[in-house]
Amino acid sequence: MITVKVIEPDGSINEKEIEAGLAAMQKIVGGYIEVAGYYGGDVLIVNEEGVLMDLPINVHTPHPCIHGTAFLIKREDMK
């Protein structure tokens, strides 16, 4: 299990424990994942097709122009 910080478009931020692996990461964002940036020891993961899927803009992430739910994961937990 790994801990991630889930950032929703409505501004809510929650820590969540998930299974390590691609399927659990895709479930959080609702589709294919993409690395949107590195912030210290954290990696910002987003939905790769967020714009194409017309997901709501998420201004609560440390990166501008993210669409949909995103999450921060520790770099060492990326597998």
C-alpha positions in Angstrom: 0.0 0.0 0.0 1.1 3.5 -0.7 -0.3 6.9 0.4 -1.2 9.5 -2.2 -2.7 13.0 -1.9 -5.8 13.3 -4.1 -6.7 16.8 -5.4 -10.2 17.2 -6.7 -11.4 20.0 -9.0 -13.7 21.2 -6.2 -10.7 22.0 -4.0 -11.0 19.0 -1.6 -7.7 17.3 -0.8 -7.6 13.9 0.8 -4.9 11.4 1.6 -5.7 8.0 0.4 -4.0 4.6 0.7 -4.0 2.6 -2.6 -2.4 -0.5 -3.9 0.9 0.1 -5.7 0.4 -0.2 -9.4 -1.0 1.3 -12.6 -4.6 0.1 -12.2 -5.1 1.9 -8.8 -3.6 5.1 -10.2 -5.8 5.0 -13.3 -8.8 4.4 -11.1 -8.1 7.7 -9.2 -8.0 9.9 -12.3 -10.6 7.9 -14.3 -8.4 7.0 -17.2 -4.9 6.9 -18.6 -2.3 8.5 -16.4 0.3 11.1 -17.2 3.1 12.7 -15.2 2.4 16.5 -15.1 5.4 17.6 -13.0 7.8 16.9 -10.2 7.6 18.9 -7.0 10.4 18.2 -4.6 10.0 14.5 -3.7 6.4 14.3 -5.2 5.1 13.5 -8.6 1.9 15.0 -9.9 -0.2 12.5 -11.8 -3.2 13.5 -13.9 -5.6 12.1 -16.5 -3.8 12.1 -19.8 -7.0 12.8 -21.7 -8.5 15.2 -19.2 -8.9 18.0 -21.8 -10.3 15.7 -24.5 -12.8 14.3 -22.0 -13.8 17.8 -21.0 -13.1 17.2 -17.4 -13.4 20.3 -15.1 -10.3 22.5 -14.7 -8.5 21.8 -11.4 -6.8 25.0 -10.3 -6.0 23.5 -6.9 -2.9 21.5 -8.2 0.6 23.0 -8.2 0.5 23.0 -12.0 -1.8 25.2 -14.1 -4.3 23.8 -16.7 -5.0 20.4 -15.1 -8.4 18.9 -16.0 -10.0 16.5 -13.6 -8.8 14.7 -10.5 -5.1 14.6 -9.9 -2.9 13.2 -7.2 0.6 13.6 -5.7 2.6 10.5 -5.0 6.1 10.2 -3.5 8.7 9.7 -6.2 10.0 6.5 -4.6 6.5 5.0 -4.7 6.3 5.3 -8.5 6.6 1.8 -9.9 
